Every structure is written in C-alpha cells, then in structure tokens.
Amino acid sequence: MSCRSARHHPTGKVRVNANHKLLDVWLLICCDRCGRTSKIPVHERVNVRALDNERLRLFENNDPAVVRQLTMDATLARRAGHQLDWTGTWQLDTDLPFYDLQDADAAPLEVVVRFELPAPVRVEKLLTAGFGLSRPALRGMVDSGRIRLPLPVGARAREDLTFLVVAPPRSPGDVGSRPGGGGPVEGGGGRRGSGPAVSSSDEG
C-alpha cells in the first residue's frame, strides 16, 4: 500500500542527471511519514550550456544556500502540485529598549521589522506579539492613526517593513506622562530548520 501522507521536508540534496547535452535538475524531498524520496523538477531537459557553470556546480555539490532557496520557492512548489507550509516556523526577536505606548511626551518611534526568511506572517500577529497588546487595542491604535502602517493590519507580510508609532494626544489638564505598557517591535521572521515543510496540494 502506498503512503497517503501529504507532508514532506527537504532532504538537503539536489539531483542532477545528464543525458548527452541535456540536463535534469531536481530538488529531493522526503515524506514525513514513510521516508520515501520524491523529486520536484527545477530544470527539465535543459541544454547544459543554458545553465551557468557556477550554478551547476552548486547544484552538484548540494549547496545549502541553493537548497534553501529552492525549498522556499513557492512557484516551484506550486508547479509540482505542492504548497509551502510555514506553520510554526517563525519567531519574533526584539532588541530595542522599552517604549511606553501611553507616554504623551514620547517622540515618534520608527519601527523596523526585518525578515530572515520570507515566512508570511499576518501584520496584526506580529504587532500584538511585539507590543503585548490585545487585538482590539492594536486595531484601535491603527484606526486612530497612532500606529501608521504601510499595508493593512490584516495583510500578510513576508518582507522587511517599517512603520511609525506616535504618542497619544494630550487631554486637557494632563501633566507629564502616564504609565502604560508595551514593548518595541524590531526583529525578523525567524525559523527552525532549513525552511518550510512541503505539502501536497491540488492548487496550481
């Protein structure tokens, strides 16, 4: 009986097969359940002269950076009937000093979020995790213009982004700053392992 598992992970290897002057290049993936190896076509029946010599050498040597690049290529996966699964592959690291979100005297804060890998993460999830806010509180700050984003809060980001946080407006009679909570957000979409899992899909 054949294995019905739809989840695979990269083996870390690329296979190159030469047939006279034509080359086939495949990314090798492994079934999470039974360990069976499958191939995702990278190049099929391509003339050897069509590939850069250095690129071909990297393929033949199973270069880790090339394997990672191919593993994260959503177009390549979709063409082979798979889709990337980034579930549980990211973490948020912050390295700025504490910033009081409720301090009316605070200067505007420019926040940079950097991604180590293009793991798609909802902007709302990044910000609630980074600032320690509830979803309603975060959306309230976005709606009021206190958090100024370059894309909708419900969108998924996978590339570096920069946004601005401004102090709350002063109420009549306010003196000094008020205590409040919240931390900074500056970090990247981190991950464990060499990349996302690969799942079979009927899409694309």
C-alpha positions in Angstrom: 0.0 0.0 0.0 1.4 3.4 -0.9 1.8 6.1 1.8 -1.0 8.7 1.7 0.9 11.3 3.7 0.8 14.8 2.0 3.7 16.3 4.1 7.3 16.4 3.0 10.5 18.1 4.0 13.7 18.8 2.0 16.4 16.2 2.2 19.1 18.8 1.7 20.1 17.4 -1.7 19.7 18.2 -5.4 20.0 15.6 -8.1 21.5 16.4 -11.5 21.0 13.9 -14.3 22.8 14.3 -17.7 21.5 12.8 -20.9 24.0 13.8 -23.6 23.8 17.6 -23.7 20.5 17.8 -21.8 20.2 18.1 -18.0 17.5 17.4 -15.5 17.8 19.0 -12.1 15.5 18.0 -9.2 15.1 19.1 -5.6 14.7 16.0 -3.4 12.1 15.9 -0.7 11.2 13.2 1.8 7.9 12.0 3.1 7.4 12.9 6.8 5.7 9.5 7.4 7.4 6.8 5.4 10.6 8.5 4.4 10.1 7.9 0.7 12.0 10.4 -1.5 10.3 12.4 -4.2 11.6 14.8 -6.8 10.5 18.4 -7.5 11.6 19.4 -11.0 13.9 22.5 -11.1 15.1 22.2 -14.7 13.9 19.6 -17.2 15.7 18.7 -20.5 17.6 21.9 -20.4 20.7 22.3 -22.6 23.9 22.1 -20.5 25.0 25.5 -22.0 21.9 27.1 -20.7 23.0 26.8 -17.1 25.7 28.9 -15.6 28.7 26.8 -14.7 28.9 28.1 -11.2 25.1 27.5 -10.7 25.5 23.9 -12.0 28.4 23.3 -9.6 26.3 24.5 -6.7 23.6 22.0 -7.8 26.0 19.2 -8.0 27.5 20.0 -4.6 24.2 20.3 -2.8 25.0 23.8 -1.7 22.9 24.5 1.4 22.0 28.1 0.3 20.8 26.8 -3.1 18.8 24.0 -1.4 17.2 26.6 1.0 16.4 28.9 -1.9 14.7 26.1 -3.9 12.8 24.9 -0.8 11.3 28.4 -0.3 10.4 28.9 -3.9 6.6 28.9 -3.8 6.3 29.0 -7.6 8.5 25.9 -7.9 6.4 24.0 -5.3 3.1 25.1 -6.9 4.2 23.9 -10.3 4.9 20.5 -8.8 1.5 20.4 -7.1 2.7 21.3 -3.7 2.3 24.3 -1.4 4.7 25.6 1.3 3.6 25.2 5.0 5.2 27.9 7.2 3.2 26.9 10.3 5.3 27.2 13.5 8.5 28.2 11.5 8.8 31.8 12.7 9.6 33.7 15.9 9.9 37.4 16.8 13.0 38.8 18.3 13.1 42.3 19.7 16.2 44.3 20.7 15.0 47.9 21.4 14.7 49.4 24.9 11.3 49.7 26.5 8.9 52.2 24.9 5.9 53.5 26.8 2.9 53.4 24.4 0.9 55.7 26.8 3.5 58.4 27.3 2.1 61.6 25.7 5.6 63.1 25.7 7.2 60.3 23.8 8.9 61.1 20.5 7.5 59.3 17.4 9.1 55.8 17.1 10.1 54.3 13.8 9.9 50.5 13.9 11.7 48.2 11.5 10.7 44.6 11.2 13.3 42.5 9.3 12.7 39.0 8.0 15.5 36.5 7.9 13.3 34.2 5.7 10.1 35.1 3.8 7.8 33.4 6.2 4.3 35.0 5.6 3.1 36.4 8.9 -0.1 38.5 9.5 0.9 42.0 10.5 -1.7 42.0 13.3 0.0 38.9 14.8 3.5 40.5 14.6 2.3 43.7 16.4 0.2 42.1 19.1 3.2 39.8 19.9 5.7 42.7 19.8 3.7 45.2 21.8 1.9 42.8 24.1 -1.5 44.3 23.1 -4.8 42.7 22.5 -6.2 42.6 19.0 -8.9 45.3 19.8 -6.3 47.6 21.4 -4.0 47.2 18.5 -6.7 47.9 15.9 -7.8 50.9 17.9 -4.3 52.3 17.7 -4.2 51.7 14.0 -7.7 53.2 13.4 -6.8 56.3 15.4 -3.5 56.8 13.5 -1.2 56.1 16.4 0.3 53.2 14.5 0.9 54.1 10.9 1.4 51.0 8.7 2.5 50.8 5.0 0.0 47.9 4.5 -3.3 46.8 6.0 -3.1 45.4 9.5 -4.8 42.2 8.3 -2.3 41.7 5.5 0.4 39.1 5.5 4.0 40.4 5.4 7.0 38.4 4.2 9.5 41.2 3.5 11.0 43.9 5.7 8.7 46.7 6.6 8.9 50.0 8.5 6.1 51.7 10.4 5.6 54.6 12.8 4.2 54.8 16.3 3.2 58.2 17.7 2.3 59.3 21.2 -1.3 59.6 22.3 -2.9 63.0 22.2 -2.9 65.0 25.4 -6.1 65.5 27.3 -6.9 68.9 28.8 -5.1 69.1 32.2 -2.7 66.3 31.5 0.7 66.9 33.2 3.7 64.7 32.5 3.5 61.2 31.2 1.2 58.4 32.2 2.3 54.9 32.9 1.5 52.3 30.4 2.6 49.0 28.8 4.0 47.8 25.6 7.3 46.9 24.2 9.1 47.6 20.9 8.9 45.5 17.7 12.1 45.2 15.8 13.2 41.8 14.6 12.8 39.2 11.9 10.7 36.3 10.8 13.0 33.6 12.3 12.6 29.9 11.7 13.7 26.5 12.8 15.3 24.1 10.4 16.2 24.7 6.7 12.9 26.0 5.6 9.2 25.3 5.4 7.5 22.0 5.1 6.1 21.0 1.7 2.6 19.7 1.4 0.8 18.2 -1.5 -1.9 20.4 -2.9 -4.5 20.4 -5.7 -3.7 24.0 -6.3 -1.5 25.3 -9.1 
